[in-house]
């Protein structure tokens, strides 16, 4: 067994003590990130809102990309139509 020092100290904890330490650690981590974890229902609502916001942004990006492609296709189609019409008018 290696000699005990600050780097390899072993401590026996009960399950309740370990759960308390873990809960405090998670609460501190949330607090440092600016998240108030004292009200779990409100926290769930906040995460739900963020999920909906992310999904909406993804949908909006898809719609925007589709609109841009359709605009380009419409412009090319219009240019071809006008060009063909002018070509037919000059031929008559």
C-alpha positions, -999 to 999 in steps of 0.1 A, spaced: 0 0 0 14 34 -9 21 59 19 -8 83 26 -4 119 16 -26 147 2 -28 130 -32 -39 96 -22 -60 99 10 -88 74 12 -121 83 30 -150 61 39 -184 77 32 -219 65 37 -243 66 7 -262 96 22 -229 115 27 -218 108 -8 -252 119 -22 -251 151 -2 -216 159 -15 -227 151 -51 -258 173 -48 -238 203 -34 -212 199 -62 -239 199 -89 -256 229 -73 -223 248 -73 -216 239 -109 -251 252 -119 -246 283 -99 -213 290 -115 -229 287 -149 -256 312 -139 -284 287 -134 -306 288 -103 -312 252 -95 -332 258 -63 -365 253 -81 -363 221 -103 -396 228 -120 -386 262 -132 -352 248 -142 -370 222 -164 -391 249 -179 -360 269 -187 -343 239 -204 -375 232 -223 -376 268 -235 -340 265 -247 -347 233 -265 -377 249 -283 -356 279 -292 -329 257 -306 -354 237 -326 -371 269 -339 -337 283 -350 -329 251 -368 -363 252 -386 -358 289 -395 -324 281 -409 -339 254 -431 -367 276 -443 -342 305 -450 -320 282 -470 -349 269 -490 -362 304 -497 -327 315 -509 -325 285 -533 -360 292 -546 -351 328 -552 -320 319 -572 -340 293 -592 -368 319 -598 -343 345 -610 -326 321 -634 -360 309 -647 -372 345 -652 -340 354 -670 -344 324 -693 -381 332 -700 -373 369 -707 -344 359 -729 -364 334 -749 -393 358 -753 -369 385 -767 -354 359 -790 -388 350 -803 -399 386 -807 -367 395 -828 -373 365 -850 -408 376 -860 
